Structures are given as C-alpha cells and as structure tokens.
Amino acid sequence: MIKYLGSKRRLVPVIGAMAAAVGARRALDLFTGTTRVAQQLKRRGAVVTAIDTARYSEVLARCYVETDARTVDRADLREALRHLAARPPRPGYFTETFCHRSRFFQPHNGARIDAIRDAIEHEHAGTALYPLVLSSLLEAADRVDSTTGVQMAFVKAWAPRSYKTLELREPALLDGPGYVHRGDACELGPVVGEFDFAYLDPPYNQHRYFTNYHIWETLVAWDAPEHYGVACKRRDARDPSTRSAFNRRREMPAALARVLQDVRAEVLVLSYNDESWVTLDELRAMCSARGTVEALALDSKRYVGAQIGIHSPSGERVGTVSRLRNVEYLIVAGEATAVRRAAAAGREAAGSGLLSGV
C-alpha cells in the first residue's frame, strides 16, 4: 500500500479481530483512505462497503474492495502490466511538474509515469482492468518518490529509493465482492445501508488529505491542472468544495457527532488519537447514544515528520519535536454483548501494545 499519514497498519489486526469476534458479514469502512482496513475486513469474510472523498482512494477501493479476484483473468492482467511496463519513457505534464518544477520524482521515473498513465487512459479506461493497473502505477510511483510520506514538500536531497526504477507489480487481489462510493461521509453515512460492523477513521485536525496527497489526485484525475507553490499543489485545492468539516476546529465535533449518530451498524469502532481536537471523554459521550461504550488505548509512533524533526525551507533543523509517540484510541459502541466481545478480542490482539487506564 502507499505511504499514508494516519496509516492504521498496526491497528489492522486489532480491528480485524474485533470484526471477527462479532461475526461481521456486512462491514463499512467510512473513511477508507488506502483501504488497508477494508482489505482486512474483506479478508475476514465480510462484504465491505468503502467510502472516501479522494479520487485515489476510490481507485484503490475499486481494485482491492470491489474487485472479486475470482473473476479476474490473471493472464490478461499480467499481460497488460507487462505491456505498460514496456512503454518507452515520454516526458509530459507529470515530469515537468513533479520532477523539474518540484523534486518529488527523478525525471527518469517521471517520464515512465507519464507514458504509462497515458497508455492506461487510452487502452483501459472503462474496463475491469482499469482500477487494477492504475493502482499498480500508484503503488509503483509511491515506491520511488522523494518525500517523507506526504506531498506538501519534498526532501532536500534525493531519497535513496528515488534512484530505483519504477516497477509495476500485480495487485494482491482478494476473493469476494465489495462496494465503493466516492463522497462525503456526512452525506453517505446514513444512506449506504445497514451493517454488522462499521469502522470510522475521520481526519483528526486541520491537515487535509487533498493537499497531503495532491499528486495522487492528479495522477488519477490525469487532468493536468494549474498549480501553485513550491510543491505544485493543484489550483483547486483553494476551492472551498475540497475542504471538509473535519478539518475545521469549530465544525468538526458536530460533524463527527452527526456521523456517529447516523451510521447504521450494530457495532461501531471509531479510531482517534490524543492529538485530536476532541477528548476521549467527549468521544465516549458522542458514542453513548449507540449503547454500551468501551475504549482501548494503544501506544503508537507518531507520523514520520515528527521522527525527522522540524526544519527550515533550507533544510536546517530549527526546532524540537515535543514528543515522538502518541496514544491511538479505539472506541467500540453498540449492543452490550457484542461490544464486550469485540473489545475483548481487540485487547487480546493488541497484546503488549495495549495501554491501561482508559
């Protein structure tokens, strides 16, 4: 999967154990991001509905959630990837914008991305292979970028991985069907259906995924947008329509409370951390209308930017990071017996990473 701020890699086994403990067969991943949790729920046997506002998230979800591996002709997929990988490099918008005007990728990889992405649009748009080969390109580009994990800036010196040659790999598809919607959680949450298990991982603060991953938005949209700033962010990042209530401190608590109330699920699991705008007690209170509430706290390493430290535009260290670890919360709400079963399974799966006192 692509590198992602707020990735739930360490929480995935815990969330999966919770879903399995309640026998979830219909699951919702409302802020799916890279689909890491949705894939785990699908792997555990649930039919998953994945929702997010991001274009790149929709493509990944159509690959890993909606596509049933049993229906894919693997020979056709491998031949498509082989053909795409053989395309001669052809510098275009991507190379000019993200290799020369900015330094997110080295030009030799940028030219290959341009050529492959053009071929995907011309040869596979509208086909079942489209989200599969486009996801392969997204992941390949992520493996050779020169960032700390977000696209608000690139590193001063080329990252070692940026020298590698772009490599298309076959996506690890999963058996079973799934459903994908691109849209606002506040609007879709109440209307997408009823579920045994719902997982919510809303944004925590003012940092927007639309700008943090603007290159992936452009790579999927393939619309050669006007851009601004050193990072060549999309011009439409300044449009109010690309901003979420979850990124506004005054609006976020009400938006979160509304989503928590509207989602139709027997068991709901909400992940948050101790750097957010809402306290654990407030989260408990928001979830209490759903029934019994239990909370798990897990020790977690902070995002990669905190590990690297605070630097000036010239690359000099200019400050001290306050802390390198935080607390990730999983709040479980719903019918009492199911909540206790899910929480117990989560605690067992968390093992030594579980913190006491919540």
KELO-246047 format. One record per residue (C-alpha): residue number from 1; y negated, x negated, z negated; chain. Coordinates in steps of 0.25 Angstrom, whole numbers, plus 5000, padded with zeros to 4 digits. Layout:
REM KELO-246047
+-----+------+------+------+----+
|   i |    y |    x |    z | ch |
+-----+------+------+------+----+
| NUM |    Y |    X |    Z |  A |
...
+-----+------+------+------+----+
//
This chain:
REM KELO-246047
+-----+------+------+------+----+
|   i |    y |    x |    z | ch |
+-----+------+------+------+----+
|   1 | 5000 | 5000 | 5000 |  A |
|   2 | 4986 | 4996 | 5002 |  A |
|   3 | 4978 | 4989 | 4990 |  A |
|   4 | 4971 | 5000 | 4983 |  A |
|   5 | 4961 | 5002 | 4971 |  A |
|   6 | 4967 | 5010 | 4961 |  A |
|   7 | 4981 | 5008 | 4966 |  A |
|   8 | 4992 | 5015 | 4958 |  A |
|   9 | 5003 | 5004 | 4961 |  A |
|  10 | 5006 | 5002 | 4946 |  A |
|  11 | 5005 | 5017 | 4943 |  A |
|  12 | 5014 | 5022 | 4955 |  A |
|  13 | 5028 | 5020 | 4947 |  A |
|  14 | 5022 | 5028 | 4935 |  A |
|  15 | 5016 | 5039 | 4944 |  A |
|  16 | 5029 | 5040 | 4951 |  A |
|  17 | 5037 | 5040 | 4938 |  A |
|  18 | 5029 | 5052 | 4934 |  A |
|  19 | 5031 | 5060 | 4947 |  A |
|  20 | 5046 | 5057 | 4946 |  A |
|  21 | 5046 | 5062 | 4931 |  A |
|  22 | 5041 | 5076 | 4935 |  A |
|  23 | 5050 | 5077 | 4947 |  A |
|  24 | 5038 | 5077 | 4957 |  A |
|  25 | 5041 | 5083 | 4971 |  A |
|  26 | 5027 | 5086 | 4975 |  A |
|  27 | 5016 | 5076 | 4972 |  A |
|  28 | 5002 | 5074 | 4974 |  A |
|  29 | 4994 | 5061 | 4975 |  A |
|  30 | 4980 | 5065 | 4976 |  A |
|  31 | 4972 | 5052 | 4977 |  A |
|  32 | 4983 | 5045 | 4985 |  A |
|  33 | 4976 | 5032 | 4990 |  A |
|  34 | 4986 | 5023 | 4995 |  A |
|  35 | 4997 | 5033 | 4992 |  A |
|  36 | 5004 | 5024 | 4982 |  A |
|  37 | 5007 | 5035 | 4972 |  A |
|  38 | 5010 | 5045 | 4983 |  A |
|  39 | 5021 | 5036 | 4988 |  A |
|  40 | 5027 | 5034 | 4975 |  A |
|  41 | 5027 | 5049 | 4973 |  A |
|  42 | 5034 | 5051 | 4987 |  A |
|  43 | 5044 | 5040 | 4983 |  A |
|  44 | 5047 | 5048 | 4971 |  A |
|  45 | 5051 | 5060 | 4979 |  A |
|  46 | 5038 | 5068 | 4979 |  A |
|  47 | 5032 | 5075 | 4991 |  A |
|  48 | 5018 | 5069 | 4990 |  A |
|  49 | 5004 | 5074 | 4994 |  A |
|  50 | 4994 | 5063 | 4995 |  A |
|  51 | 4979 | 5065 | 4995 |  A |
|  52 | 4967 | 5055 | 4997 |  A |
|  53 | 4954 | 5055 | 5004 |  A |
|  54 | 4956 | 5042 | 5011 |  A |
|  55 | 4960 | 5040 | 5025 |  A |
|  56 | 4969 | 5028 | 5022 |  A |
|  57 | 4975 | 5036 | 5011 |  A |
|  58 | 4979 | 5047 | 5020 |  A |
|  59 | 4985 | 5037 | 5030 |  A |
|  60 | 4993 | 5030 | 5019 |  A |
|  61 | 4998 | 5044 | 5013 |  A |
|  62 | 5002 | 5049 | 5027 |  A |
|  63 | 5010 | 5036 | 5028 |  A |
|  64 | 5017 | 5036 | 5014 |  A |
|  65 | 5016 | 5050 | 5009 |  A |
|  66 | 5016 | 5060 | 5021 |  A |
|  67 | 5026 | 5052 | 5030 |  A |
|  68 | 5041 | 5054 | 5027 |  A |
|  69 | 5048 | 5041 | 5030 |  A |
|  70 | 5060 | 5048 | 5035 |  A |
|  71 | 5052 | 5054 | 5047 |  A |
|  72 | 5047 | 5040 | 5052 |  A |
|  73 | 5053 | 5033 | 5063 |  A |
|  74 | 5053 | 5019 | 5057 |  A |
|  75 | 5055 | 5012 | 5071 |  A |
|  76 | 5043 | 5019 | 5076 |  A |
|  77 | 5035 | 5015 | 5064 |  A |
|  78 | 5039 | 5001 | 5065 |  A |
|  79 | 5036 | 5000 | 5080 |  A |
|  80 | 5023 | 5006 | 5078 |  A |
|  81 | 5019 | 4996 | 5067 |  A |
|  82 | 5025 | 4984 | 5076 |  A |
|  83 | 5017 | 4989 | 5088 |  A |
|  84 | 5004 | 4990 | 5079 |  A |
|  85 | 5006 | 4976 | 5073 |  A |
|  86 | 5007 | 4970 | 5087 |  A |
|  87 | 4994 | 4975 | 5092 |  A |
|  88 | 4984 | 4963 | 5095 |  A |
|  89 | 4972 | 4962 | 5086 |  A |
|  90 | 4960 | 4969 | 5091 |  A |
|  91 | 4947 | 4967 | 5082 |  A |
|  92 | 4939 | 4980 | 5081 |  A |
|  93 | 4931 | 4988 | 5070 |  A |
|  94 | 4941 | 4984 | 5059 |  A |
|  95 | 4940 | 4970 | 5062 |  A |
|  96 | 4925 | 4970 | 5064 |  A |
|  97 | 4922 | 4978 | 5051 |  A |
|  98 | 4932 | 4973 | 5041 |  A |
|  99 | 4935 | 4959 | 5046 |  A |
| 100 | 4921 | 4954 | 5051 |  A |
| 101 | 4910 | 4963 | 5045 |  A |
| 102 | 4918 | 4962 | 5032 |  A |
| 103 | 4930 | 4954 | 5028 |  A |
| 104 | 4941 | 4964 | 5024 |  A |
| 105 | 4951 | 4958 | 5034 |  A |
| 106 | 4953 | 4946 | 5042 |  A |
| 107 | 4950 | 4948 | 5057 |  A |
| 108 | 4964 | 4945 | 5062 |  A |
| 109 | 4969 | 4957 | 5054 |  A |
| 110 | 4957 | 4966 | 5057 |  A |
| 111 | 4960 | 4965 | 5072 |  A |
| 112 | 4974 | 4969 | 5070 |  A |
| 113 | 4970 | 4980 | 5061 |  A |
| 114 | 4960 | 4985 | 5072 |  A |
| 115 | 4971 | 4984 | 5083 |  A |
| 116 | 4982 | 4991 | 5074 |  A |
| 117 | 4973 | 5002 | 5069 |  A |
| 118 | 4968 | 5005 | 5084 |  A |
| 119 | 4983 | 5006 | 5088 |  A |
| 120 | 4987 | 5015 | 5077 |  A |
| 121 | 4976 | 5025 | 5080 |  A |
| 122 | 4979 | 5025 | 5095 |  A |
| 123 | 4994 | 5025 | 5094 |  A |
| 124 | 4998 | 5032 | 5081 |  A |
| 125 | 4987 | 5042 | 5078 |  A |
| 126 | 4993 | 5055 | 5075 |  A |
| 127 | 5007 | 5050 | 5074 |  A |
| 128 | 5016 | 5050 | 5062 |  A |
| 129 | 5015 | 5034 | 5062 |  A |
| 130 | 5000 | 5034 | 5061 |  A |
| 131 | 4999 | 5034 | 5046 |  A |
| 132 | 5011 | 5024 | 5045 |  A |
| 133 | 5005 | 5014 | 5054 |  A |
| 134 | 4991 | 5016 | 5049 |  A |
| 135 | 4996 | 5014 | 5034 |  A |
| 136 | 5003 | 5001 | 5039 |  A |
| 137 | 4990 | 4996 | 5044 |  A |
| 138 | 4982 | 5000 | 5032 |  A |
| 139 | 4992 | 4992 | 5023 |  A |
| 140 | 4993 | 4980 | 5032 |  A |
| 141 | 4977 | 4979 | 5032 |  A |
| 142 | 4977 | 4980 | 5017 |  A |
| 143 | 4987 | 4968 | 5016 |  A |
| 144 | 4977 | 4959 | 5024 |  A |
| 145 | 4964 | 4963 | 5018 |  A |
| 146 | 4954 | 4955 | 5011 |  A |
| 147 | 4950 | 4963 | 4999 |  A |
| 148 | 4952 | 4965 | 4984 |  A |
| 149 | 4959 | 4979 | 4987 |  A |
| 150 | 4946 | 4987 | 4990 |  A |
| 151 | 4938 | 4987 | 5003 |  A |
| 152 | 4924 | 4987 | 4996 |  A |
| 153 | 4924 | 4972 | 4998 |  A |
| 154 | 4932 | 4961 | 5004 |  A |
| 155 | 4935 | 4947 | 4997 |  A |
| 156 | 4926 | 4935 | 4999 |  A |
| 157 | 4937 | 4927 | 5005 |  A |
| 158 | 4949 | 4932 | 5013 |  A |
| 159 | 4960 | 4937 | 5005 |  A |
| 160 | 4973 | 4929 | 5008 |  A |
| 161 | 4980 | 4942 | 5013 |  A |
| 162 | 4969 | 4944 | 5023 |  A |
| 163 | 4975 | 4932 | 5031 |  A |
| 164 | 4988 | 4939 | 5033 |  A |
| 165 | 4991 | 4946 | 5046 |  A |
| 166 | 4991 | 4961 | 5046 |  A |
| 167 | 5005 | 4967 | 5045 |  A |
| 168 | 5009 | 4981 | 5048 |  A |
| 169 | 5021 | 4986 | 5039 |  A |
| 170 | 5029 | 4998 | 5039 |  A |
| 171 | 5025 | 5008 | 5028 |  A |
| 172 | 5035 | 5011 | 5017 |  A |
| 173 | 5036 | 5026 | 5020 |  A |
| 174 | 5043 | 5036 | 5011 |  A |
| 175 | 5052 | 5047 | 5013 |  A |
| 176 | 5047 | 5061 | 5011 |  A |
| 177 | 5035 | 5070 | 5015 |  A |
| 178 | 5021 | 5070 | 5009 |  A |
| 179 | 5007 | 5076 | 5011 |  A |
| 180 | 4994 | 5069 | 5013 |  A |
| 181 | 4980 | 5075 | 5013 |  A |
| 182 | 4967 | 5067 | 5014 |  A |
| 183 | 4956 | 5073 | 5006 |  A |
| 184 | 4948 | 5075 | 4993 |  A |
| 185 | 4957 | 5077 | 4981 |  A |
| 186 | 4948 | 5087 | 4975 |  A |
| 187 | 4950 | 5096 | 4987 |  A |
| 188 | 4964 | 5093 | 4990 |  A |
| 189 | 4970 | 5093 | 4976 |  A |
| 190 | 4970 | 5108 | 4973 |  A |
| 191 | 4976 | 5112 | 4987 |  A |
| 192 | 4986 | 5102 | 4991 |  A |
| 193 | 4998 | 5108 | 4984 |  A |
| 194 | 5006 | 5108 | 4971 |  A |
| 195 | 5013 | 5096 | 4966 |  A |
| 196 | 5022 | 5092 | 4955 |  A |
| 197 | 5015 | 5079 | 4953 |  A |
| 198 | 5001 | 5075 | 4956 |  A |
| 199 | 4995 | 5061 | 4955 |  A |
| 200 | 4979 | 5058 | 4955 |  A |
| 201 | 4973 | 5045 | 4956 |  A |
| 202 | 4958 | 5048 | 4959 |  A |
| 203 | 4947 | 5038 | 4960 |  A |
| 204 | 4942 | 5032 | 4947 |  A |
| 205 | 4928 | 5028 | 4950 |  A |
| 206 | 4917 | 5026 | 4960 |  A |
| 207 | 4925 | 5017 | 4969 |  A |
| 208 | 4928 | 5025 | 4982 |  A |
| 209 | 4941 | 5022 | 4989 |  A |
| 210 | 4934 | 5026 | 5002 |  A |
| 211 | 4926 | 5013 | 5001 |  A |
| 212 | 4936 | 5005 | 4994 |  A |
| 213 | 4945 | 5007 | 5006 |  A |
| 214 | 4936 | 5009 | 5017 |  A |
| 215 | 4943 | 5000 | 5027 |  A |
| 216 | 4956 | 5008 | 5025 |  A |
| 217 | 4948 | 5021 | 5028 |  A |
| 218 | 4942 | 5014 | 5041 |  A |
| 219 | 4956 | 5009 | 5045 |  A |
| 220 | 4962 | 5023 | 5044 |  A |
| 221 | 4950 | 5031 | 5050 |  A |
| 222 | 4948 | 5020 | 5061 |  A |
| 223 | 4934 | 5025 | 5064 |  A |
| 224 | 4926 | 5012 | 5064 |  A |
| 225 | 4916 | 5017 | 5054 |  A |
| 226 | 4902 | 5012 | 5052 |  A |
| 227 | 4902 | 5003 | 5039 |  A |
| 228 | 4893 | 4997 | 5029 |  A |
| 229 | 4892 | 4986 | 5019 |  A |
| 230 | 4900 | 4972 | 5018 |  A |
| 231 | 4913 | 4980 | 5016 |  A |
| 232 | 4910 | 4988 | 5029 |  A |
| 233 | 4913 | 5001 | 5022 |  A |
| 234 | 4913 | 5014 | 5030 |  A |
| 235 | 4900 | 5021 | 5032 |  A |
| 236 | 4906 | 5034 | 5028 |  A |
| 237 | 4908 | 5028 | 5014 |  A |
| 238 | 4894 | 5032 | 5011 |  A |
| 239 | 4897 | 5047 | 5015 |  A |
| 240 | 4898 | 5056 | 5003 |  A |
| 241 | 4910 | 5062 | 5008 |  A |
| 242 | 4918 | 5049 | 5006 |  A |
| 243 | 4915 | 5049 | 4991 |  A |
| 244 | 4924 | 5056 | 4981 |  A |
| 245 | 4920 | 5063 | 4968 |  A |
| 246 | 4930 | 5054 | 4961 |  A |
| 247 | 4920 | 5042 | 4964 |  A |
| 248 | 4908 | 5049 | 4957 |  A |
| 249 | 4908 | 5048 | 4942 |  A |
| 250 | 4901 | 5061 | 4939 |  A |
| 251 | 4910 | 5069 | 4949 |  A |
| 252 | 4924 | 5062 | 4946 |  A |
| 253 | 4928 | 5069 | 4933 |  A |
| 254 | 4926 | 5083 | 4939 |  A |
| 255 | 4933 | 5079 | 4952 |  A |
| 256 | 4945 | 5073 | 4944 |  A |
| 257 | 4946 | 5085 | 4935 |  A |
| 258 | 4946 | 5095 | 4947 |  A |
| 259 | 4957 | 5087 | 4954 |  A |
| 260 | 4965 | 5087 | 4941 |  A |
| 261 | 4964 | 5102 | 4939 |  A |
| 262 | 4966 | 5105 | 4954 |  A |
| 263 | 4979 | 5097 | 4957 |  A |
| 264 | 4991 | 5106 | 4957 |  A |
| 265 | 5002 | 5098 | 4951 |  A |
| 266 | 5012 | 5099 | 4939 |  A |
| 267 | 5010 | 5085 | 4935 |  A |
| 268 | 4997 | 5077 | 4938 |  A |
| 269 | 4995 | 5062 | 4936 |  A |
| 270 | 4981 | 5056 | 4936 |  A |
| 271 | 4979 | 5041 | 4936 |  A |
| 272 | 4966 | 5035 | 4931 |  A |
| 273 | 4961 | 5023 | 4924 |  A |
| 274 | 4952 | 5019 | 4913 |  A |
| 275 | 4941 | 5014 | 4923 |  A |
| 276 | 4938 | 5028 | 4928 |  A |
| 277 | 4927 | 5038 | 4925 |  A |
| 278 | 4936 | 5047 | 4917 |  A |
| 279 | 4942 | 5044 | 4904 |  A |
| 280 | 4957 | 5046 | 4900 |  A |
| 281 | 4953 | 5058 | 4891 |  A |
| 282 | 4945 | 5064 | 4902 |  A |
| 283 | 4957 | 5063 | 4911 |  A |
| 284 | 4966 | 5069 | 4901 |  A |
| 285 | 4957 | 5081 | 4899 |  A |
| 286 | 4956 | 5083 | 4914 |  A |
| 287 | 4971 | 5084 | 4915 |  A |
| 288 | 4973 | 5092 | 4903 |  A |
| 289 | 4972 | 5105 | 4911 |  A |
| 290 | 4985 | 5102 | 4918 |  A |
| 291 | 4993 | 5102 | 4905 |  A |
| 292 | 4999 | 5090 | 4898 |  A |
| 293 | 4992 | 5077 | 4900 |  A |
| 294 | 4998 | 5063 | 4897 |  A |
| 295 | 4991 | 5049 | 4901 |  A |
| 296 | 4997 | 5036 | 4904 |  A |
| 297 | 4989 | 5023 | 4904 |  A |
| 298 | 4993 | 5011 | 4911 |  A |
| 299 | 4988 | 4996 | 4911 |  A |
| 300 | 4983 | 4992 | 4925 |  A |
| 301 | 4976 | 4981 | 4932 |  A |
| 302 | 4962 | 4984 | 4937 |  A |
| 303 | 4959 | 4984 | 4952 |  A |
| 304 | 4959 | 4971 | 4960 |  A |
| 305 | 4944 | 4970 | 4960 |  A |
| 306 | 4944 | 4969 | 4945 |  A |
| 307 | 4954 | 4958 | 4945 |  A |
| 308 | 4946 | 4950 | 4955 |  A |
| 309 | 4933 | 4951 | 4947 |  A |
| 310 | 4918 | 4955 | 4951 |  A |
| 311 | 4912 | 4946 | 4962 |  A |
| 312 | 4898 | 4946 | 4969 |  A |
| 313 | 4897 | 4948 | 4984 |  A |
| 314 | 4898 | 4933 | 4986 |  A |
| 315 | 4912 | 4933 | 4979 |  A |
| 316 | 4907 | 4927 | 4965 |  A |
| 317 | 4913 | 4932 | 4953 |  A |
| 318 | 4901 | 4940 | 4946 |  A |
| 319 | 4907 | 4948 | 4934 |  A |
| 320 | 4918 | 4950 | 4925 |  A |
| 321 | 4928 | 4962 | 4926 |  A |
| 322 | 4929 | 4970 | 4913 |  A |
| 323 | 4944 | 4971 | 4914 |  A |
| 324 | 4956 | 4969 | 4923 |  A |
| 325 | 4965 | 4981 | 4919 |  A |
| 326 | 4963 | 4996 | 4917 |  A |
| 327 | 4971 | 5008 | 4912 |  A |
| 328 | 4977 | 5017 | 4922 |  A |
| 329 | 4979 | 5031 | 4917 |  A |
| 330 | 4990 | 5041 | 4922 |  A |
| 331 | 4987 | 5055 | 4917 |  A |
| 332 | 4998 | 5065 | 4918 |  A |
| 333 | 4995 | 5080 | 4917 |  A |
| 334 | 5003 | 5093 | 4919 |  A |
| 335 | 5014 | 5101 | 4913 |  A |
| 336 | 5018 | 5094 | 4899 |  A |
| 337 | 5033 | 5091 | 4902 |  A |
| 338 | 5030 | 5085 | 4916 |  A |
| 339 | 5018 | 5077 | 4911 |  A |
| 340 | 5027 | 5071 | 4899 |  A |
| 341 | 5038 | 5068 | 4909 |  A |
| 342 | 5028 | 5061 | 4919 |  A |
| 343 | 5021 | 5053 | 4908 |  A |
| 344 | 5034 | 5048 | 4902 |  A |
| 345 | 5039 | 5043 | 4916 |  A |
| 346 | 5025 | 5037 | 4918 |  A |
| 347 | 5025 | 5029 | 4905 |  A |
| 348 | 5039 | 5024 | 4908 |  A |
| 349 | 5036 | 5020 | 4922 |  A |
| 350 | 5023 | 5013 | 4917 |  A |
| 351 | 5030 | 5004 | 4907 |  A |
| 352 | 5023 | 4993 | 4902 |  A |
| 353 | 5010 | 4997 | 4909 |  A |
| 354 | 5008 | 5009 | 4901 |  A |
| 355 | 4997 | 5009 | 4890 |  A |
| 356 | 4997 | 5016 | 4877 |  A |
| 357 | 4987 | 5024 | 4870 |  A |
| 358 | 4983 | 5035 | 4881 |  A |
+-----+------+------+------+----+
//
